[in-house]
Amino acid sequence: MTPRAGQETELRADAVRNRARILRIARGQLAAGDTSLQLNAIARLAGVGVGTV
């Protein structure tokens, strides 16, 4: 069921971990000077599927 406007839903624990890992990798890539932020590369480095990213 999709939440209505203004309603928040809790993320599953694995979704929280994946999100944190994806953001950490993307920030690291930016800090290293890689501004391309290709989804396939971020997904591979984070160990998740590109659909997750």
PQR file of N, CA, C, O and H, with PARSE charges and radii, in Angstrom:
ATOM      1  N   MET A   1       0.835  -1.172   0.000 -0.4000 1.5000
ATOM      2  CA  MET A   1       0.000   0.000   0.000 -0.0000 2.0000
ATOM      3  C   MET A   1       0.882   1.236   0.000  0.5500 1.7000
ATOM      4  O   MET A   1       1.844   1.308   0.765 -0.5500 1.4000
ATOM      5  N   THR A   2       0.578   2.185  -0.823 -0.4000 1.5000
ATOM      6  CA  THR A   2       1.347   3.419  -0.941 -0.0000 2.0000
ATOM      7  C   THR A   2       0.897   4.417   0.126  0.5500 1.7000
ATOM      8  O   THR A   2      -0.302   4.639   0.297 -0.5500 1.4000
ATOM      9  H   THR A   2      -0.204   2.127  -1.444  0.4000 1.0000
ATOM     10  N   PRO A   3       1.863   5.028   0.856 -0.5600 1.5000
ATOM     11  CA  PRO A   3       1.464   6.011   1.867  0.2800 2.0000
ATOM     12  C   PRO A   3       0.881   7.262   1.220  0.5500 1.7000
ATOM     13  O   PRO A   3       1.260   7.638   0.111 -0.5500 1.4000
ATOM     14  N   ARG A   4      -0.018   7.879   1.908 -0.4000 1.5000
ATOM     15  CA  ARG A   4      -0.617   9.119   1.419 -0.0000 2.0000
ATOM     16  C   ARG A   4       0.301  10.288   1.719  0.5500 1.7000
ATOM     17  O   ARG A   4       1.214  10.176   2.537 -0.5500 1.4000
ATOM     18  H   ARG A   4      -0.326   7.573   2.809  0.4000 1.0000
ATOM     19  N   ALA A   5       0.064  11.394   1.067 -0.4000 1.5000
ATOM     20  CA  ALA A   5       0.874  12.592   1.263 -0.0000 2.0000
ATOM     21  C   ALA A   5       0.922  12.941   2.746  0.5500 1.7000
ATOM     22  O   ALA A   5      -0.108  12.955   3.420 -0.5500 1.4000
ATOM     23  H   ALA A   5      -0.678  11.485   0.403  0.4000 1.0000
ATOM     24  N   GLY A   6       2.110  13.220   3.245 -0.4000 1.5000
ATOM     25  CA  GLY A   6       2.280  13.601   4.631 -0.0000 2.0000
ATOM     26  C   GLY A   6       2.487  12.426   5.578  0.5500 1.7000
ATOM     27  O   GLY A   6       2.800  12.630   6.750 -0.5500 1.4000
ATOM     28  H   GLY A   6       2.946  13.208   2.698  0.4000 1.0000
ATOM     29  N   GLN A   7       2.315  11.191   5.085 -0.4000 1.5000
ATOM     30  CA  GLN A   7       2.527  10.019   5.920 -0.0000 2.0000
ATOM     31  C   GLN A   7       3.912   9.460   5.643  0.5500 1.7000
ATOM     32  O   GLN A   7       4.323   9.343   4.489 -0.5500 1.4000
ATOM     33  H   GLN A   7       2.060  11.026   4.132  0.4000 1.0000
ATOM     34  N   GLU A   8       4.614   9.123   6.683 -0.4000 1.5000
ATOM     35  CA  GLU A   8       5.949   8.558   6.565 -0.0000 2.0000
ATOM     36  C   GLU A   8       5.874   7.058   6.809  0.5500 1.7000
ATOM     37  O   GLU A   8       5.070   6.600   7.621 -0.5500 1.4000
ATOM     38  H   GLU A   8       4.280   9.219   7.621  0.4000 1.0000
ATOM     39  N   THR A   9       6.704   6.293   6.116 -0.4000 1.5000
ATOM     40  CA  THR A   9       6.796   4.867   6.380 -0.0000 2.0000
ATOM     41  C   THR A   9       8.220   4.548   6.782  0.5500 1.7000
ATOM     42  O   THR A   9       9.166   5.178   6.308 -0.5500 1.4000
ATOM     43  H   THR A   9       7.357   6.665   5.456  0.4000 1.0000
ATOM     44  N   GLU A  10       8.371   3.564   7.658 -0.4000 1.5000
ATOM     45  CA  GLU A  10       9.700   3.136   8.064 -0.0000 2.0000
ATOM     46  C   GLU A  10      10.304   2.262   6.994  0.5500 1.7000
ATOM     47  O   GLU A  10       9.626   1.426   6.396 -0.5500 1.4000
ATOM     48  H   GLU A  10       7.603   3.051   8.042  0.4000 1.0000
ATOM     49  N   LEU A  11      11.595   2.465   6.756 -0.4000 1.5000
ATOM     50  CA  LEU A  11      12.304   1.615   5.808 -0.0000 2.0000
ATOM     51  C   LEU A  11      12.715   0.321   6.500  0.5500 1.7000
ATOM     52  O   LEU A  11      12.974   0.301   7.704 -0.5500 1.4000
ATOM     53  H   LEU A  11      12.145   3.144   7.242  0.4000 1.0000
ATOM     54  N   ARG A  12      12.771  -0.745   5.734 -0.4000 1.5000
ATOM     55  CA  ARG A  12      13.279  -2.008   6.261 -0.0000 2.0000
ATOM     56  C   ARG A  12      14.751  -1.830   6.618  0.5500 1.7000
ATOM     57  O   ARG A  12      15.419  -0.940   6.093 -0.5500 1.4000
ATOM     58  H   ARG A  12      12.560  -0.729   4.757  0.4000 1.0000
ATOM     59  N   ALA A  13      15.244  -2.667   7.498 -0.4000 1.5000
ATOM     60  CA  ALA A  13      16.633  -2.569   7.948 -0.0000 2.0000
ATOM     61  C   ALA A  13      17.613  -2.707   6.787  0.5500 1.7000
ATOM     62  O   ALA A  13      18.612  -1.989   6.734 -0.5500 1.4000
ATOM     63  H   ALA A  13      14.701  -3.390   7.924  0.4000 1.0000
ATOM     64  N   ASP A  14      17.338  -3.624   5.856 -0.4000 1.5000
ATOM     65  CA  ASP A  14      18.257  -3.791   4.721 -0.0000 2.0000
ATOM     66  C   ASP A  14      18.228  -2.571   3.809  0.5500 1.7000
ATOM     67  O   ASP A  14      19.251  -2.218   3.222 -0.5500 1.4000
ATOM     68  H   ASP A  14      16.527  -4.207   5.899  0.4000 1.0000
ATOM     69  N   ALA A  15      17.084  -1.929   3.682 -0.4000 1.5000
ATOM     70  CA  ALA A  15      16.985  -0.724   2.862 -0.0000 2.0000
ATOM     71  C   ALA A  15      17.779   0.416   3.493  0.5500 1.7000
ATOM     72  O   ALA A  15      18.415   1.199   2.788 -0.5500 1.4000
ATOM     73  H   ALA A  15      16.253  -2.216   4.158  0.4000 1.0000
ATOM     74  N   VAL A  16      17.741   0.507   4.815 -0.4000 1.5000
ATOM     75  CA  VAL A  16      18.514   1.536   5.521 -0.0000 2.0000
ATOM     76  C   VAL A  16      20.004   1.301   5.304  0.5500 1.7000
ATOM     77  O   VAL A  16      20.753   2.240   5.034 -0.5500 1.4000
ATOM     78  H   VAL A  16      17.224  -0.129   5.388  0.4000 1.0000
ATOM     79  N   ARG A  17      20.434   0.043   5.424 -0.4000 1.5000
ATOM     80  CA  ARG A  17      21.858  -0.283   5.206 -0.0000 2.0000
ATOM     81  C   ARG A  17      22.282   0.009   3.776  0.5500 1.7000
ATOM     82  O   ARG A  17      23.339   0.595   3.546 -0.5500 1.4000
ATOM     83  H   ARG A  17      19.826  -0.720   5.643  0.4000 1.0000
ATOM     84  N   ASN A  18      21.459  -0.400   2.811 -0.4000 1.5000
ATOM     85  CA  ASN A  18      21.786  -0.154   1.402 -0.0000 2.0000
ATOM     86  C   ASN A  18      21.882   1.335   1.114  0.5500 1.7000
ATOM     87  O   ASN A  18      22.808   1.781   0.437 -0.5500 1.4000
ATOM     88  H   ASN A  18      20.600  -0.876   2.998  0.4000 1.0000
ATOM     89  N   ARG A  19      20.935   2.100   1.622 -0.4000 1.5000
ATOM     90  CA  ARG A  19      20.931   3.549   1.388 -0.0000 2.0000
ATOM     91  C   ARG A  19      22.207   4.179   1.949  0.5500 1.7000
ATOM     92  O   ARG A  19      22.843   4.999   1.287 -0.5500 1.4000
ATOM     93  H   ARG A  19      20.183   1.738   2.172  0.4000 1.0000
ATOM     94  N   ALA A  20      22.574   3.795   3.164 -0.4000 1.5000
ATOM     95  CA  ALA A  20      23.782   4.339   3.785 -0.0000 2.0000
ATOM     96  C   ALA A  20      25.022   3.969   2.979  0.5500 1.7000
ATOM     97  O   ALA A  20      25.910   4.798   2.780 -0.5500 1.4000
ATOM     98  H   ALA A  20      22.058   3.129   3.702  0.4000 1.0000
ATOM     99  N   ARG A  21      25.080   2.717   2.516 -0.4000 1.5000
ATOM    100  CA  ARG A  21      26.236   2.259   1.735 -0.0000 2.0000
ATOM    101  C   ARG A  21      26.322   3.003   0.401  0.5500 1.7000
ATOM    102  O   ARG A  21      27.407   3.413  -0.014 -0.5500 1.4000
ATOM    103  H   ARG A  21      24.358   2.044   2.678  0.4000 1.0000
ATOM    104  N   ILE A  22      25.186   3.177  -0.268 -0.4000 1.5000
ATOM    105  CA  ILE A  22      25.146   3.883  -1.553 -0.0000 2.0000
ATOM    106  C   ILE A  22      25.592   5.327  -1.377  0.5500 1.7000
ATOM    107  O   ILE A  22      26.394   5.829  -2.164 -0.5500 1.4000
ATOM    108  H   ILE A  22      24.305   2.845   0.069  0.4000 1.0000
ATOM    109  N   LEU A  23      25.078   5.996  -0.354 -0.4000 1.5000
ATOM    110  CA  LEU A  23      25.457   7.394  -0.124 -0.0000 2.0000
ATOM    111  C   LEU A  23      26.929   7.518   0.242  0.5500 1.7000
ATOM    112  O   LEU A  23      27.598   8.454  -0.196 -0.5500 1.4000
ATOM    113  H   LEU A  23      24.426   5.588   0.285  0.4000 1.0000
ATOM    114  N   ARG A  24      27.447   6.576   1.047 -0.4000 1.5000
ATOM    115  CA  ARG A  24      28.865   6.610   1.421 -0.0000 2.0000
ATOM    116  C   ARG A  24      29.748   6.471   0.179  0.5500 1.7000
ATOM    117  O   ARG A  24      30.725   7.202   0.019 -0.5500 1.4000
ATOM    118  H   ARG A  24      26.903   5.815   1.402  0.4000 1.0000
ATOM    119  N   ILE A  25      29.395   5.526  -0.695 -0.4000 1.5000
ATOM    120  CA  ILE A  25      30.167   5.305  -1.916 -0.0000 2.0000
ATOM    121  C   ILE A  25      30.092   6.536  -2.821  0.5500 1.7000
ATOM    122  O   ILE A  25      31.116   6.995  -3.327 -0.5500 1.4000
ATOM    123  H   ILE A  25      28.601   4.932  -0.565  0.4000 1.0000
ATOM    124  N   ALA A  26      28.896   7.068  -3.024 -0.4000 1.5000
ATOM    125  CA  ALA A  26      28.731   8.235  -3.904 -0.0000 2.0000
ATOM    126  C   ALA A  26      29.499   9.433  -3.376  0.5500 1.7000
ATOM    127  O   ALA A  26      30.150  10.145  -4.141 -0.5500 1.4000
ATOM    128  H   ALA A  26      28.064   6.695  -2.613  0.4000 1.0000
ATOM    129  N   ARG A  27      29.427   9.658  -2.075 -0.4000 1.5000
ATOM    130  CA  ARG A  27      30.184  10.778  -1.477 -0.0000 2.0000
ATOM    131  C   ARG A  27      31.681  10.563  -1.629  0.5500 1.7000
ATOM    132  O   ARG A  27      32.427  11.504  -1.903 -0.5500 1.4000
ATOM    133  H   ARG A  27      28.898   9.079  -1.454  0.4000 1.0000
ATOM    134  N   GLY A  28      32.118   9.321  -1.450 -0.4000 1.5000
ATOM    135  CA  GLY A  28      33.532   9.009  -1.623 -0.0000 2.0000
ATOM    136  C   GLY A  28      33.999   9.246  -3.050  0.5500 1.7000
ATOM    137  O   GLY A  28      35.099   9.752  -3.273 -0.5500 1.4000
ATOM    138  H   GLY A  28      31.512   8.557  -1.227  0.4000 1.0000
ATOM    139  N   GLN A  29      33.164   8.880  -4.013 -0.4000 1.5000
ATOM    140  CA  GLN A  29      33.498   9.110  -5.420 -0.0000 2.0000
ATOM    141  C   GLN A  29      33.612  10.613  -5.698  0.5500 1.7000
ATOM    142  O   GLN A  29      34.533  11.056  -6.383 -0.5500 1.4000
ATOM    143  H   GLN A  29      32.270   8.469  -3.832  0.4000 1.0000
ATOM    144  N   LEU A  30      32.681  11.377  -5.167 -0.4000 1.5000
ATOM    145  CA  LEU A  30      32.735  12.834  -5.352 -0.0000 2.0000
ATOM    146  C   LEU A  30      33.986  13.420  -4.713  0.5500 1.7000
ATOM    147  O   LEU A  30      34.649  14.268  -5.310 -0.5500 1.4000
ATOM    148  H   LEU A  30      31.933  11.017  -4.611  0.4000 1.0000
ATOM    149  N   ALA A  31      34.310  12.976  -3.511 -0.4000 1.5000
ATOM    150  CA  ALA A  31      35.493  13.473  -2.812 -0.0000 2.0000
ATOM    151  C   ALA A  31      36.772  13.134  -3.567  0.5500 1.7000
ATOM    152  O   ALA A  31      37.756  13.870  -3.497 -0.5500 1.4000
ATOM    153  H   ALA A  31      33.772  12.287  -3.027  0.4000 1.0000
ATOM    154  N   ALA A  32      36.754  12.011  -4.293 -0.4000 1.5000
ATOM    155  CA  ALA A  32      37.919  11.593  -5.077 -0.0000 2.0000
ATOM    156  C   ALA A  32      37.995  12.316  -6.415  0.5500 1.7000
ATOM    157  O   ALA A  32      38.938  12.116  -7.181 -0.5500 1.4000
ATOM    158  H   ALA A  32      35.955  11.413  -4.350  0.4000 1.0000
ATOM    159  N   GLY A  33      36.999  13.160  -6.697 -0.4000 1.5000
ATOM    160  CA  GLY A  33      37.022  13.936  -7.931 -0.0000 2.0000
ATOM    161  C   GLY A  33      36.222  13.342  -9.071  0.5500 1.7000
ATOM    162  O   GLY A  33      36.211  13.901 -10.168 -0.5500 1.4000
ATOM    163  H   GLY A  33      36.233  13.323  -6.075  0.4000 1.0000
ATOM    164  N   ASP A  34      35.557  12.229  -8.843 -0.4000 1.5000
ATOM    165  CA  ASP A  34      34.746  11.611  -9.889 -0.0000 2.0000
ATOM    166  C   ASP A  34      33.344  12.213  -9.849  0.5500 1.7000
ATOM    167  O   ASP A  34      32.528  11.849  -9.002 -0.5500 1.4000
ATOM    168  H   ASP A  34      35.566  11.775  -7.952  0.4000 1.0000
ATOM    169  N   THR A  35      33.075  13.121 -10.757 -0.4000 1.5000
ATOM    170  CA  THR A  35      31.771  13.788 -10.775 -0.0000 2.0000
ATOM    171  C   THR A  35      30.788  13.121 -11.738  0.5500 1.7000
ATOM    172  O   THR A  35      29.673  13.611 -11.915 -0.5500 1.4000
ATOM    173  H   THR A  35      33.738  13.416 -11.445  0.4000 1.0000
ATOM    174  N   SER A  36      31.187  12.008 -12.364 -0.4000 1.5000
ATOM    175  CA  SER A  36      30.284  11.341 -13.307 -0.0000 2.0000
ATOM    176  C   SER A  36      29.152  10.616 -12.581  0.5500 1.7000
ATOM    177  O   SER A  36      28.023  10.580 -13.072 -0.5500 1.4000
ATOM    178  H   SER A  36      32.093  11.610 -12.220  0.4000 1.0000
ATOM    179  N   LEU A  37      29.446  10.041 -11.423 -0.4000 1.5000
ATOM    180  CA  LEU A  37      28.472   9.310 -10.609 -0.0000 2.0000
ATOM    181  C   LEU A  37      27.580   8.395 -11.442  0.5500 1.7000
ATOM    182  O   LEU A  37      26.354   8.500 -11.400 -0.5500 1.4000
ATOM    183  H   LEU A  37      30.362  10.071 -11.024  0.4000 1.0000
ATOM    184  N   GLN A  38      28.202   7.509 -12.189 -0.4000 1.5000
ATOM    185  CA  GLN A  38      27.457   6.555 -13.004 -0.0000 2.0000
ATOM    186  C   GLN A  38      26.782   5.529 -12.105  0.5500 1.7000
ATOM    187  O   GLN A  38      27.421   4.942 -11.232 -0.5500 1.4000
ATOM    188  H   GLN A  38      29.197   7.424 -12.223  0.4000 1.0000
ATOM    189  N   LEU A  39      25.486   5.318 -12.321 -0.4000 1.5000
ATOM    190  CA  LEU A  39      24.706   4.425 -11.461 -0.0000 2.0000
ATOM    191  C   LEU A  39      25.281   3.015 -11.426  0.5500 1.7000
ATOM    192  O   LEU A  39      25.334   2.396 -10.363 -0.5500 1.4000
ATOM    193  H   LEU A  39      24.967   5.795 -13.030  0.4000 1.0000
ATOM    194  N   ASN A  40      25.708   2.504 -12.562 -0.4000 1.5000
ATOM    195  CA  ASN A  40      26.269   1.146 -12.596 -0.0000 2.0000
ATOM    196  C   ASN A  40      27.509   1.042 -11.712  0.5500 1.7000
ATOM    197  O   ASN A  40      27.678   0.054 -10.997 -0.5500 1.4000
ATOM    198  H   ASN A  40      25.665   3.006 -13.426  0.4000 1.0000
ATOM    199  N   ALA A  41      28.364   2.038 -11.754 -0.4000 1.5000
ATOM    200  CA  ALA A  41      29.584   2.023 -10.953 -0.0000 2.0000
ATOM    201  C   ALA A  41      29.261   2.140  -9.470  0.5500 1.7000
ATOM    202  O   ALA A  41      29.846   1.426  -8.655 -0.5500 1.4000
ATOM    203  H   ALA A  41      28.227   2.841 -12.335  0.4000 1.0000
ATOM    204  N   ILE A  42      28.356   3.014  -9.113 -0.4000 1.5000
ATOM    205  CA  ILE A  42      27.967   3.182  -7.714 -0.0000 2.0000
ATOM    206  C   ILE A  42      27.362   1.874  -7.192  0.5500 1.7000
ATOM    207  O   ILE A  42      27.697   1.429  -6.094 -0.5500 1.4000
ATOM    208  H   ILE A  42      27.882   3.594  -9.775  0.4000 1.0000
ATOM    209  N   ALA A  43      26.483   1.268  -7.970 -0.4000 1.5000
ATOM    210  CA  ALA A  43      25.855   0.005  -7.564 -0.0000 2.0000
ATOM    211  C   ALA A  43      26.901  -1.079  -7.361  0.5500 1.7000
ATOM    212  O   ALA A  43      26.865  -1.801  -6.365 -0.5500 1.4000
ATOM    213  H   ALA A  43      26.211   1.629  -8.862  0.4000 1.0000
ATOM    214  N   ARG A  44      27.831  -1.197  -8.297 -0.4000 1.5000
ATOM    215  CA  ARG A  44      28.874  -2.236  -8.200 -0.0000 2.0000
ATOM    216  C   ARG A  44      29.727  -2.030  -6.957  0.5500 1.7000
ATOM    217  O   ARG A  44      29.984  -2.975  -6.212 -0.5500 1.4000
ATOM    218  H   ARG A  44      27.861  -0.611  -9.106  0.4000 1.0000
ATOM    219  N   LEU A  45      30.169  -0.789  -6.733 -0.4000 1.5000
ATOM    220  CA  LEU A  45      31.005  -0.482  -5.590 -0.0000 2.0000
ATOM    221  C   LEU A  45      30.262  -0.662  -4.262  0.5500 1.7000
ATOM    222  O   LEU A  45      30.868  -1.023  -3.254 -0.5500 1.4000
ATOM    223  H   LEU A  45      29.960  -0.021  -7.339  0.4000 1.0000
ATOM    224  N   ALA A  46      28.975  -0.415  -4.265 -0.4000 1.5000
ATOM    225  CA  ALA A  46      28.162  -0.559  -3.045 -0.0000 2.0000
ATOM    226  C   ALA A  46      27.714  -1.994  -2.823  0.5500 1.7000
ATOM    227  O   ALA A  46      27.228  -2.337  -1.745 -0.5500 1.4000
ATOM    228  H   ALA A  46      28.482  -0.122  -5.084  0.4000 1.0000
ATOM    229  N   GLY A  47      27.876  -2.833  -3.843 -0.4000 1.5000
ATOM    230  CA  GLY A  47      27.468  -4.223  -3.708 -0.0000 2.0000
ATOM    231  C   GLY A  47      25.969  -4.443  -3.777  0.5500 1.7000
ATOM    232  O   GLY A  47      25.431  -5.370  -3.171 -0.5500 1.4000
ATOM    233  H   GLY A  47      28.270  -2.554  -4.718  0.4000 1.0000
ATOM    234  N   VAL A  48      25.301  -3.570  -4.529 -0.4000 1.5000
ATOM    235  CA  VAL A  48      23.845  -3.690  -4.712 -0.0000 2.0000
ATOM    236  C   VAL A  48      23.537  -3.668  -6.200  0.5500 1.7000
ATOM    237  O   VAL A  48      24.403  -3.359  -7.018 -0.5500 1.4000
ATOM    238  H   VAL A  48      25.738  -2.817  -5.021  0.4000 1.0000
ATOM    239  N   GLY A  49      22.310  -3.993  -6.543 -0.4000 1.5000
ATOM    240  CA  GLY A  49      21.888  -3.934  -7.930 -0.0000 2.0000
ATOM    241  C   GLY A  49      21.616  -2.503  -8.364  0.5500 1.7000
ATOM    242  O   GLY A  49      21.316  -1.639  -7.540 -0.5500 1.4000
ATOM    243  H   GLY A  49      21.606  -4.243  -5.878  0.4000 1.0000
ATOM    244  N   VAL A  50      21.722  -2.262  -9.657 -0.4000 1.5000
ATOM    245  CA  VAL A  50      21.495  -0.909 -10.162 -0.0000 2.0000
ATOM    246  C   VAL A  50      20.063  -0.445  -9.892  0.5500 1.7000
ATOM    247  O   VAL A  50      19.820   0.751  -9.736 -0.5500 1.4000
ATOM    248  H   VAL A  50      21.966  -2.964 -10.326  0.4000 1.0000
ATOM    249  N   GLY A  51      19.121  -1.376  -9.838 -0.4000 1.5000
ATOM    250  CA  GLY A  51      17.735  -1.016  -9.516 -0.0000 2.0000
ATOM    251  C   GLY A  51      17.598  -0.482  -8.104  0.5500 1.7000
ATOM    252  O   GLY A  51      16.727   0.346  -7.835 -0.5500 1.4000
ATOM    253  H   GLY A  51      19.319  -2.348  -9.965  0.4000 1.0000
ATOM    254  N   THR A  52      18.448  -0.945  -7.200 -0.4000 1.5000
ATOM    255  CA  THR A  52      18.428  -0.452  -5.830 -0.0000 2.0000
ATOM    256  C   THR A  52      18.909   0.981  -5.776  0.5500 1.7000
ATOM    257  O   THR A  52      18.392   1.792  -5.007 -0.5500 1.4000
ATOM    258  H   THR A  52      19.155  -1.617  -7.418  0.4000 1.0000
ATOM    259  N   VAL A  53      19.911   1.294  -6.604 -0.4000 1.5000
ATOM    260  CA  VAL A  53      20.438   2.656  -6.629 -0.0000 2.0000
ATOM    261  C   VAL A  53      19.384   3.571  -7.234  0.5500 1.7000
ATOM    262  O   VAL A  53      19.609   4.775  -7.356 -0.5500 1.4000
ATOM    263  H   VAL A  53      20.331   0.635  -7.228  0.4000 1.0000
TER
END
